[in-house]
Amino acid sequence: MTKELTFKKGEVVYVSHPYGGKKSNKGDAGRILKELYAKYPGVVFISPLHSIALAYDAVPYDDGMFLCLRLLSVCTTILLTGNWTERHGCRLETMTAISWGLGLKELKQ
């Protein structure tokens, strides 16, 4: 984990943030994304909350996690945000990223 975040231009970063079907979490993740894009121009941030949250109630949990991990597979780094340690999905994404050898960073708030 790093205190000061640094990213390379063109880097593709998966933003892991708790969801659990709560709209407030999606809003929080959206605010974080706006700040990240403003601070790190040229970096691609991928948010599964904004890509596949509409399917949250439409597909079984395991199928939703498969979609999240598929998005993660095209990234070079995972960025952990919010109370990620408290959510099973975020922890699964983190362990998968570690097993794939992706970069691991945490946004301290």
C-alpha positions as a Markdown table, in Angstrom:
| # | Residue | x | y | z |
|---|---|---|---|---|
| 1 | Met | 0.0 | 0.0 | 0.0 |
| 2 | Thr | 1.2 | 3.5 | -0.7 |
| 3 | Lys | 0.5 | 6.8 | 1.1 |
| 4 | Glu | 1.0 | 9.1 | -1.9 |
| 5 | Leu | -0.7 | 7.7 | -5.0 |
| 6 | Thr | 1.2 | 7.8 | -8.3 |
| 7 | Phe | 0.0 | 6.5 | -11.6 |
| 8 | Lys | 1.6 | 6.4 | -15.1 |
| 9 | Lys | -0.2 | 8.1 | -18.0 |
| 10 | Gly | -2.2 | 5.4 | -19.8 |
| 11 | Glu | -2.4 | 3.1 | -16.8 |
| 12 | Val | -5.7 | 1.3 | -16.4 |
| 13 | Val | -6.8 | 1.2 | -12.8 |
| 14 | Tyr | -9.7 | -0.8 | -11.3 |
| 15 | Val | -11.4 | 1.2 | -8.5 |
| 16 | Ser | -12.7 | -1.2 | -5.9 |
| 17 | His | -15.3 | 0.3 | -3.7 |
| 18 | Pro | -18.1 | -1.2 | -1.5 |
| 19 | Tyr | -21.5 | -1.3 | -3.0 |
| 20 | Gly | -24.0 | -3.8 | -1.5 |
| 21 | Gly | -26.8 | -2.3 | -3.6 |
| 22 | Lys | -26.6 | 1.0 | -1.7 |
| 23 | Lys | -27.0 | 4.1 | -3.9 |
| 24 | Ser | -25.0 | 6.2 | -1.5 |
| 25 | Asn | -21.9 | 3.9 | -2.1 |
| 26 | Lys | -22.3 | 4.5 | -5.8 |
| 27 | Gly | -22.4 | 8.2 | -5.2 |
| 28 | Asp | -19.3 | 8.1 | -3.0 |
| 29 | Ala | -17.5 | 6.1 | -5.7 |
| 30 | Gly | -18.5 | 8.7 | -8.3 |
| 31 | Arg | -17.1 | 11.5 | -6.2 |
| 32 | Ile | -13.9 | 9.6 | -5.8 |
| 33 | Leu | -13.7 | 9.0 | -9.6 |
| 34 | Lys | -14.2 | 12.7 | -10.3 |
| 35 | Glu | -11.3 | 13.6 | -8.0 |
| 36 | Leu | -9.1 | 10.9 | -9.4 |
| 37 | Tyr | -9.7 | 12.0 | -13.0 |
| 38 | Ala | -9.0 | 15.7 | -12.0 |
| 39 | Lys | -5.7 | 14.8 | -10.2 |
| 40 | Tyr | -4.4 | 12.1 | -12.6 |
| 41 | Pro | -5.1 | 13.1 | -16.2 |
| 42 | Gly | -4.3 | 10.4 | -18.8 |
| 43 | Val | -5.1 | 7.6 | -16.3 |
| 44 | Val | -8.1 | 5.3 | -17.1 |
| 45 | Phe | -10.1 | 4.5 | -14.0 |
| 46 | Ile | -12.6 | 1.6 | -14.3 |
| 47 | Ser | -15.4 | 1.5 | -11.8 |
| 48 | Pro | -17.4 | -1.7 | -11.7 |
| 49 | Leu | -20.1 | 0.2 | -9.8 |
| 50 | His | -20.7 | 2.4 | -12.8 |
| 51 | Ser | -20.2 | -0.3 | -15.3 |
| 52 | Ile | -22.4 | -3.1 | -14.0 |
| 53 | Ala | -24.3 | -1.9 | -11.0 |
| 54 | Leu | -27.5 | -2.0 | -13.0 |
| 55 | Ala | -27.1 | -5.8 | -13.1 |
| 56 | Tyr | -26.8 | -6.0 | -9.3 |
| 57 | Asp | -30.3 | -7.3 | -8.7 |
| 58 | Ala | -30.7 | -8.9 | -12.2 |
| 59 | Val | -28.0 | -11.5 | -11.9 |
| 60 | Pro | -26.9 | -13.9 | -9.2 |
| 61 | Tyr | -24.1 | -12.6 | -7.0 |
| 62 | Asp | -21.5 | -15.0 | -8.4 |
| 63 | Asp | -22.3 | -13.9 | -12.0 |
| 64 | Gly | -21.9 | -10.3 | -10.9 |
| 65 | Met | -18.6 | -11.0 | -9.4 |
| 66 | Phe | -17.5 | -12.8 | -12.5 |
| 67 | Leu | -18.3 | -9.6 | -14.5 |
| 68 | Cys | -16.3 | -7.5 | -11.9 |
| 69 | Leu | -13.3 | -9.8 | -12.2 |
| 70 | Arg | -13.5 | -9.7 | -16.0 |
| 71 | Leu | -13.1 | -5.9 | -15.8 |
| 72 | Leu | -10.3 | -6.4 | -13.3 |
| 73 | Ser | -8.5 | -8.6 | -15.8 |
| 74 | Val | -7.9 | -5.8 | -18.2 |
| 75 | Cys | -6.3 | -3.5 | -15.5 |
| 76 | Thr | -2.7 | -3.2 | -14.3 |
| 77 | Thr | -3.6 | -1.9 | -10.8 |
| 78 | Ile | -6.4 | -2.2 | -8.3 |
| 79 | Leu | -7.2 | 0.9 | -6.2 |
| 80 | Leu | -8.9 | 0.1 | -2.9 |
| 81 | Thr | -11.3 | 2.8 | -1.7 |
| 82 | Gly | -13.9 | 3.3 | 1.1 |
| 83 | Asn | -14.4 | 0.6 | 3.7 |
| 84 | Trp | -13.2 | -2.1 | 1.3 |
| 85 | Thr | -12.1 | -4.5 | 4.1 |
| 86 | Glu | -15.7 | -4.8 | 5.3 |
| 87 | Arg | -17.1 | -6.1 | 2.0 |
| 88 | His | -16.7 | -9.6 | 0.7 |
| 89 | Gly | -16.7 | -8.5 | -3.0 |
| 90 | Cys | -13.9 | -6.0 | -2.4 |
| 91 | Arg | -11.8 | -8.5 | -0.5 |
| 92 | Leu | -12.3 | -11.1 | -3.4 |
| 93 | Glu | -11.2 | -8.5 | -5.9 |
| 94 | Thr | -8.1 | -7.7 | -3.8 |
| 95 | Met | -7.1 | -11.3 | -3.4 |
| 96 | Thr | -7.6 | -11.9 | -7.1 |
| 97 | Ala | -5.5 | -8.9 | -8.0 |
| 98 | Ile | -2.7 | -10.1 | -5.7 |
| 99 | Ser | -2.8 | -13.6 | -7.2 |
| 100 | Trp | -2.6 | -12.1 | -10.7 |
| 101 | Gly | 0.3 | -9.9 | -9.7 |
| 102 | Leu | -1.4 | -6.6 | -10.3 |
| 103 | Gly | -0.3 | -3.4 | -8.6 |
| 104 | Leu | -2.1 | -2.7 | -5.3 |
| 105 | Lys | -2.9 | 0.8 | -4.0 |
| 106 | Glu | -5.2 | 2.1 | -1.3 |
| 107 | Leu | -6.8 | 5.5 | -1.2 |
| 108 | Lys | -6.7 | 6.7 | 2.4 |
| 109 | Gln | -9.6 | 9.1 | 3.2 |
